[in-house]
Structures are given as C-alpha cells and as structure tokens.
Amino acid sequence: MAEIWPWVVFNGFVLAMLALDLFVFHREAHRVRLREAAVWSVVWIALALSFCAGIYSIQGPEAGTQFLTGYLLEKALSVDNIFVFVLIFGYFRVPPQFQHRVLFWGILGALVMRGTMIAAGAFLVSRFHWILYLFGGFLVVTGLRMATQSEHHIELEANPVLRLLKRIVPVSKTYEGSHFFVRRETSPGRMQLLATPLFVVLVLIETTDLVFAVDSIPAVFAITTDPFIVYTSNIFAILGLRSLYFLLAGVVHRFHFLKLGLSAVLVLVGVKMLIADIVEVPIGLSLGVIALIITASIVASMIWPKERDEHDPLMAAHDALKPRPDHTPAPVNGDEDERGGSESPA
C-alpha cells in the first residue's frame, strides 16, 4: 500500500499544476511571448531538478542519477516534437493566441497515452527480459533511420489520420476562436456539429506524439526499469514541452545538427540495451555521454549555421507562423479554394 502513495502524490501534483496553468495563467487566450516561455521553462526545469534531489535523498545516488539521465534523454528527444509542432502549426496557420490551448490539451492526452505505454512496457519487461533486446534493436534501427533522413517533413495532405477524421466529422473552413467544435445551421431548423481546424491540429499533435513516444519510452528503459522513475522523468519532460516550444519555435530550424545528435543518442542507448548482460555501462557515464552529444550538436549548429533554403519545410513553416492580418487555416477538406473561405459562427 505504501508504494501507491508516491504515484498518487505525484499525479495529484501534476493535475494541480495543469489546473493552475489553464485556469489561472492562461484563462484568457493570448500569444505566449518569449519572456513568459523562458520563465515557465525555468520553472519546469527547477521542479524537475528539485524532484531529482528528492529521489536522490530518498532512494539514493543511483536512483537520482537514473532520473536525471532519463529526464535529460526525454528532454532532448522532445525537441524532435517541436520540429513537428512548428510544421503542423505553420501548415494550418494556427493563430499564436490559440497555440497554447492546443498544446495544453495535446500534452494532457500525451500524459495519459505515455502513462499507459509505460505501464505496459514495465509489465512486459518484468516478465519477459528479452523484451529489452527488442527495445534495443528497435532504437538502433530508429536512430540510423533518423540519421539518414535528409530533412524534417510530413505529408499532411496524405496523412491517414486526417483523411479518417474528415470522413467521421465535417470540418469548418475557419477558426472559431479557441473552440474545437461549433454548431452550424446547415438547413432550416437543422443544426450540425462541425469540428474546427483547431481540433484537426489537436488530433495531429496527439498522433505525432504517440509516434515519438514509441521511440522515447523504450530509450528510458535502457536507463532504468524502475517504472516510477521511467514515468516521472517522462512526465516532467512532457510538462515542460509547451514552454520549450514557445521558447524555441522561432529558432529551432537553426539546430540542423540536433537531429544527427539525437540519432546518435538513440543508437548508443540501443547498443547499451543490447550489451547490458555482457557489459554494464555506469549510469554516470551514460549521463555524461548523452549530455556531451546533445551539447555538441547544438554548438555545431551555431558554429556552422545552415544557409537559408526557401524550400526547407521548417523554414516555410516558420515564415507561416509570423503574425498575419488573417488567420485562415490551410484547407482540410481537400479543396485549395477553401483557404479564402469564411463562415460566421452560429
């Protein structure tokens, strides 16, 4: 029974922080400025480090270092989410004041999905040790594939989730404030429920995070198989993802070597899992190597900046996110002419 309380207390803290964020600091939709994003980034990092100190003092140095390594690993891998967030928000031209709302509900859904996946992973690892070898091989393949991809690009027009969503529920042509759904009078006396483009963006954010979780969660199991440390390090990284997005969205396209650094981290973590029964890699060494690779990739991006490429999808998305007089979304109903369409709320 005593083992349940850490989970209850931690999840209660997470829900309290999310409620504080939504109902106090972001009660009114507004554009998140750089200063606000920086403050919240510091807050989430400070909370994570404070929690790490608590783990260190209660469970010992080994557990504390495992949490810190897992957190750093998840934090680094979450930057890849930001690349995709920029692409999605840029493609749909999401108004800046509504981006936080999408990320809030998207990350709330991600917490549930990742918690479920971590629980399933911990169950499998505790009963089938060979699952770790599958995780390790998967991470090596994923890292190599990431290194060989020439650029960040997603085919939103052909996205199967988007196609399925359009078949299930009709989508309005314009944003309706911060609403995900709106009712329209399609014929005299008949009201129809329509999803707004903001809901389409939310669904895409959720599905892309699910794809990233398939990579990142096995990576943390290479650091530790303690489900509580895997879960808490993952959740702290995700909670800070919103502020990190607003902090880096304007410059993330400049970190062109970061993807190569993340791929190297995934390969090394995968190899660590594959040789765990033969060679025991100290957790402190893992922490140092991961930190070194990520730092080196960021520094290299600054020393050797990438030339501006108008055909770069990240650059195009970055330009699309700049303030515009109109916030007409990209077409979601398969008709290019709908870019200029407009409807008034019911």
C-alpha positions in Angstrom: 0.0 0.0 0.0 2.9 2.4 0.8 4.1 2.0 -2.8 0.9 3.6 -4.1 1.3 6.9 -2.3 4.2 8.2 -4.4 2.1 7.7 -7.6 -0.9 9.4 -6.0 1.1 12.4 -4.7 3.0 12.8 -8.0 -0.1 12.7 -10.2 -2.0 15.0 -7.8 0.8 17.5 -8.2 0.8 17.2 -12.0 -3.0 17.8 -12.1 -2.7 20.8 -9.7 0.0 22.4 -11.9 -2.1 21.8 -15.0 -5.1 23.4 -13.4 -3.1 26.3 -12.3 -1.7 26.7 -15.8 -5.1 26.6 -17.5 -7.4 28.3 -15.1 -5.1 31.0 -13.7 -2.2 31.8 -16.0 -4.0 31.1 -19.3 -7.6 31.7 -18.5 -7.7 34.2 -21.4 -6.2 33.1 -24.8 -3.1 35.1 -25.6 0.1 34.9 -27.5 2.9 33.4 -25.3 5.8 35.8 -25.5 9.5 34.8 -25.3 9.8 36.1 -21.7 6.8 34.1 -20.4 8.1 31.0 -22.2 11.5 31.4 -20.7 10.1 31.9 -17.1 7.9 28.7 -17.4 10.8 26.7 -18.9 12.9 27.7 -15.8 10.0 26.8 -13.5 9.6 23.3 -15.1 13.3 22.6 -15.1 13.6 23.7 -11.5 10.7 21.5 -10.4 12.3 18.5 -12.2 15.7 19.1 -10.6 14.0 19.5 -7.2 12.2 16.2 -7.7 15.5 14.7 -8.7 17.1 15.9 -5.5 14.2 14.3 -3.6 14.8 10.9 -5.4 18.5 11.2 -4.7 17.9 11.8 -0.9 15.2 9.1 -0.5 16.3 6.4 -2.9 20.0 7.1 -3.2 22.5 8.4 -5.7 21.9 5.6 -8.2 18.2 6.3 -8.5 18.8 10.1 -8.6 21.2 9.8 -11.4 18.9 7.5 -13.3 16.1 10.0 -13.0 18.4 12.8 -14.2 19.6 10.8 -17.1 16.1 9.7 -18.1 14.9 13.3 -17.9 17.8 14.7 -20.0 17.2 12.0 -22.6 13.5 12.7 -22.8 14.0 16.4 -22.8 16.4 16.1 -25.7 14.1 13.8 -27.7 11.2 16.1 -27.1 12.9 18.7 -29.2 12.0 16.5 -32.2 8.4 17.0 -31.2 8.9 20.8 -31.5 10.1 20.4 -35.1 6.8 18.7 -36.0 4.8 21.2 -33.9 6.2 24.0 -36.0 5.4 22.2 -39.2 1.8 21.5 -38.2 1.1 25.0 -36.7 2.7 26.5 -39.8 0.8 24.4 -42.3 -2.6 25.2 -40.6 -1.5 28.8 -39.9 -2.8 28.4 -36.3 -3.2 31.9 -34.6 -0.5 32.4 -32.0 -3.1 33.0 -29.2 -4.6 29.6 -29.7 -1.4 27.5 -29.9 -1.1 27.1 -26.1 -4.6 25.7 -25.9 -3.8 23.1 -28.5 -0.6 22.1 -26.7 -2.3 22.0 -23.3 -4.9 19.5 -24.3 -2.4 17.7 -26.6 0.0 17.2 -23.8 -2.8 16.2 -21.3 -3.7 13.5 -23.8 0.0 12.6 -24.2 0.3 12.1 -20.4 -2.5 9.5 -20.5 -1.0 7.8 -23.5 2.5 7.7 -22.2 1.4 6.5 -18.8 -0.4 3.6 -20.4 2.5 2.8 -22.6 5.0 2.9 -19.7 2.7 0.7 -17.6 2.5 -1.8 -20.5 6.3 -1.6 -21.0 7.1 -2.2 -17.3 4.7 -5.2 -17.3 6.4 -6.8 -20.3 10.0 -6.1 -19.0 9.2 -7.5 -15.6 8.0 -10.8 -17.1 10.0 -11.1 -20.3 13.6 -9.9 -20.0 14.2 -10.5 -23.7 11.9 -7.6 -24.5 14.8 -5.3 -23.6 16.7 -6.7 -26.6 13.8 -5.9 -28.9 13.7 -2.4 -27.5 17.5 -2.1 -28.0 17.3 -3.3 -31.6 14.4 -1.0 -32.3 16.3 2.0 -31.0 19.3 1.3 -33.1 17.2 1.0 -36.3 15.3 4.1 -35.4 18.5 6.1 -34.7 20.0 5.0 -38.0 16.8 5.9 -39.9 16.7 9.3 -38.3 20.3 10.0 -39.3 19.6 9.1 -43.0 16.5 11.3 -43.3 17.5 14.4 -45.2 15.1 16.8 -43.5 12.0 17.1 -41.3 9.0 16.7 -43.5 5.5 15.4 -43.0 2.9 14.9 -45.7 -0.1 16.4 -44.0 -2.2 16.3 -47.2 -1.9 12.5 -47.3 -2.0 11.9 -43.5 -4.3 8.9 -42.9 -5.5 10.3 -39.6 -6.5 13.5 -41.3 -8.3 11.6 -44.0 -10.1 9.4 -41.5 -11.1 12.4 -39.4 -12.7 14.2 -42.4 -14.8 11.1 -43.0 -16.0 10.9 -39.5 -16.8 14.5 -38.8 -17.2 17.6 -41.1 -14.7 20.4 -40.6 -15.4 24.1 -40.7 -13.4 26.3 -43.0 -12.3 28.9 -40.4 -11.1 29.0 -36.8 -13.9 29.7 -34.3 -11.9 31.4 -31.6 -10.5 28.7 -29.2 -13.3 26.3 -29.9 -12.7 22.7 -31.0 -16.3 22.2 -32.2 -19.0 24.6 -33.4 -22.7 24.1 -34.3 -23.9 25.3 -37.7 -27.4 25.6 -39.2 -27.0 23.6 -42.4 -30.7 23.8 -43.3 -33.7 25.5 -41.8 -34.2 24.1 -38.4 -31.3 21.6 -38.6 -28.1 22.2 -36.6 -24.9 20.3 -37.5 -21.8 19.8 -35.3 -18.6 20.7 -37.0 -15.0 20.2 -35.9 -12.9 23.3 -36.3 -9.4 23.3 -37.8 -8.1 23.7 -34.3 -9.5 20.3 -33.4 -7.8 18.8 -36.5 -4.5 20.3 -35.3 -5.1 18.8 -31.9 -5.6 15.3 -33.3 -2.5 15.6 -35.4 -0.5 16.7 -32.4 -1.7 13.7 -30.4 -0.9 11.2 -33.1 2.6 12.6 -33.8 3.3 12.4 -30.0 2.2 8.8 -30.0 4.7 8.1 -32.8 7.5 9.8 -30.8 6.6 8.0 -27.6 7.2 4.7 -29.4 10.9 5.8 -29.7 11.4 7.7 -26.4 9.8 5.3 -23.9 12.0 2.3 -24.8 15.0 4.6 -24.6 14.3 5.4 -20.9 14.0 1.7 -20.2 17.7 1.5 -21.2 18.5 3.8 -18.3 16.3 2.1 -15.7 13.5 -0.5 -15.4 12.0 1.2 -12.4 8.5 2.2 -13.6 8.2 5.2 -11.2 11.5 6.7 -12.5 10.6 6.0 -16.1 7.2 7.6 -15.6 8.2 10.7 -13.7 11.2 11.6 -15.9 9.0 11.2 -18.9 6.2 13.3 -17.5 8.4 16.1 -16.3 9.9 16.3 -19.8 6.5 16.4 -21.4 5.2 19.0 -19.0 7.9 21.4 -20.0 7.4 20.8 -23.7 4.8 23.6 -24.1 7.1 26.4 -22.8 10.0 24.9 -24.6 8.1 25.1 -27.9 7.3 28.8 -27.4 10.9 29.4 -26.4 12.5 27.6 -29.4 9.8 27.7 -32.2 11.4 30.8 -33.7 15.0 29.4 -33.8 14.5 25.6 -33.8 15.1 25.5 -37.6 18.7 26.6 -36.9 19.6 23.5 -34.9 20.2 21.4 -38.1 22.7 19.2 -36.4 20.5 18.3 -33.5 18.7 15.6 -35.4 22.0 13.9 -36.1 22.9 14.2 -32.3 19.5 12.7 -31.3 20.1 9.8 -33.8 23.5 9.1 -32.2 21.9 9.1 -28.7 19.2 6.6 -29.8 21.8 4.3 -31.4 24.1 4.4 -28.3 21.2 3.8 -25.9 20.0 0.9 -28.1 23.5 -0.6 -28.0 23.6 -0.2 -24.3 20.4 -2.3 -24.0 21.8 -5.0 -26.3 25.0 -5.4 -24.4 23.6 -4.9 -20.9 24.1 -8.5 -19.9 27.7 -8.5 -21.1 29.0 -5.1 -20.3 27.5 -2.9 -17.5 27.7 0.7 -18.5 27.8 3.0 -15.4 24.8 5.3 -15.3 27.1 8.3 -14.7 28.9 7.6 -17.9 25.6 7.3 -19.8 24.5 10.7 -18.4 27.8 12.3 -19.4 27.8 10.9 -23.0 24.2 11.9 -23.6 24.8 15.5 -22.3 28.0 15.7 -24.4 26.4 14.6 -27.7 23.4 16.9 -27.3 25.6 19.9 -26.4 28.0 19.2 -29.2 25.2 19.1 -31.8 23.8 22.4 -30.6 27.2 24.1 -30.6 28.0 22.7 -34.0 24.7 24.1 -35.3 25.7 27.6 -34.1 29.3 27.4 -35.4 28.3 26.1 -38.8 24.9 27.6 -39.5 22.7 26.3 -42.3 22.2 28.5 -45.3 18.7 29.8 -45.7 16.7 27.5 -48.0 13.3 28.7 -49.2 12.3 25.0 -49.9 13.1 23.9 -46.4 9.8 22.8 -44.8 10.8 24.1 -41.4 11.8 27.5 -42.8 8.5 27.7 -44.7 6.5 26.7 -41.5 8.5 29.3 -39.5 7.5 32.0 -42.0 3.9 30.9 -42.0 3.8 31.3 -38.2 4.6 35.0 -38.4 1.7 37.3 -37.5 -0.8 37.8 -40.4 -3.8 40.0 -40.8 -6.0 37.0 -41.4 -5.8 33.6 -39.7 -7.4 31.4 -42.4 -6.2 27.8 -41.9 -4.9 25.6 -44.6 -7.5 23.5 -46.4 -8.6 20.4 -44.5 -11.5 19.4 -46.8 -9.3 18.7 -49.9 -10.2 22.0 -51.7 -7.5 24.5 -52.2 -10.1 27.3 -52.7 -11.1 26.9 -49.1 -8.0 28.9 -48.0 -10.0 32.0 -48.6 -13.4 30.7 -47.3 -15.2 32.2 -44.4 -18.1 31.3 -42.2 -19.6 33.2 -39.3 -20.3 31.3 -36.0 -23.8 30.1 -35.4 
